[in-house]
């Protein structure tokens, strides 16, 4: 379970950094690396990051 929690945290950090770069420079890191926002690989990464965020909601009770 610790590995899953760590993977979710890393994915959320990647997603947060992507939003930071997009907000500051209007540049999408994931899309830039994998050939645009509409490329299949980039879309898969966006979905996996979203799933990690949803999973991380379960970790909130551990923070209290």
DRENDO-1510 file (C-alpha; in Angstrom, 1 decimal, always signed):
<recs>
REC; n; res; u; v; w
REC; 1; UNK; +0.0; +0.0; +0.0 .
REC; 2; UNK; +2.9; +2.3; +0.7 .
REC; 3; UNK; +4.1; +2.0; -2.9 .
REC; 4; UNK; +0.6; +2.9; -4.2 .
REC; 5; UNK; +0.5; +5.9; -2.0 .
REC; 6; UNK; +3.9; +7.0; -3.2 .
REC; 7; UNK; +3.0; +6.5; -6.8 .
REC; 8; UNK; -0.2; +8.6; -6.4 .
REC; 9; UNK; +1.8; +11.4; -4.7 .
REC; 10; UNK; +4.4; +11.5; -7.5 .
REC; 11; UNK; +1.6; +11.6; -10.1 .
REC; 12; UNK; -0.1; +14.4; -8.3 .
REC; 13; UNK; +3.1; +16.4; -8.1 .
REC; 14; UNK; +3.7; +15.9; -11.8 .
REC; 15; UNK; +0.1; +17.1; -12.5 .
REC; 16; UNK; +0.6; +20.1; -10.2 .
REC; 17; UNK; +3.9; +21.1; -11.9 .
REC; 18; UNK; +2.2; +20.7; -15.3 .
REC; 19; UNK; -0.6; +23.1; -14.2 .
REC; 20; UNK; +2.0; +25.5; -12.8 .
REC; 21; UNK; +3.9; +25.6; -16.1 .
REC; 22; UNK; +0.6; +26.0; -18.0 .
REC; 23; UNK; -0.5; +28.8; -15.8 .
REC; 24; UNK; +2.8; +30.7; -15.9 .
REC; 25; UNK; +4.0; +30.1; -19.5 .
REC; 26; UNK; +0.9; +28.5; -21.2 .
REC; 27; UNK; +3.1; +25.4; -21.9 .
REC; 28; UNK; +1.9; +21.9; -21.3 .
REC; 29; UNK; +4.8; +19.8; -20.1 .
REC; 30; UNK; +3.1; +16.4; -20.7 .
REC; 31; UNK; +1.8; +17.5; -24.1 .
REC; 32; UNK; +5.2; +19.0; -25.0 .
REC; 33; UNK; +7.0; +15.8; -24.1 .
REC; 34; UNK; +4.5; +13.4; -25.7 .
REC; 35; UNK; +3.5; +15.2; -28.9 .
REC; 36; UNK; +0.6; +17.4; -27.9 .
REC; 37; UNK; -2.4; +17.3; -25.6 .
REC; 38; UNK; -4.4; +15.1; -28.0 .
REC; 39; UNK; -1.7; +12.4; -28.4 .
REC; 40; UNK; -2.9; +9.0; -27.0 .
REC; 41; UNK; +0.1; +8.8; -24.6 .
REC; 42; UNK; -0.6; +12.3; -23.2 .
REC; 43; UNK; -4.3; +11.5; -22.7 .
REC; 44; UNK; -3.4; +8.3; -20.9 .
REC; 45; UNK; -1.1; +10.2; -18.6 .
REC; 46; UNK; -3.8; +12.8; -17.9 .
REC; 47; UNK; -6.2; +10.0; -17.0 .
REC; 48; UNK; -3.7; +8.3; -14.7 .
REC; 49; UNK; -3.0; +11.6; -12.9 .
REC; 50; UNK; -6.7; +12.1; -12.5 .
REC; 51; UNK; -7.2; +8.7; -11.1 .
REC; 52; UNK; -4.2; +9.3; -8.7 .
REC; 53; UNK; -5.9; +12.5; -7.5 .
REC; 54; UNK; -9.2; +10.6; -6.9 .
REC; 55; UNK; -7.3; +7.9; -5.0 .
REC; 56; UNK; -5.5; +10.5; -2.9 .
REC; 57; UNK; -8.9; +11.6; -1.5 .
REC; 58; UNK; -8.7; +8.4; +0.6 .
REC; 59; UNK; -5.4; +9.6; +2.1 .
REC; 60; UNK; -7.0; +12.7; +3.6 .
REC; 61; UNK; -8.2; +10.8; +6.6 .
REC; 62; UNK; -4.6; +9.8; +7.4 .
REC; 63; UNK; -3.5; +13.4; +7.5 .
REC; 64; UNK; -6.0; +14.4; +10.2 .
</recs>
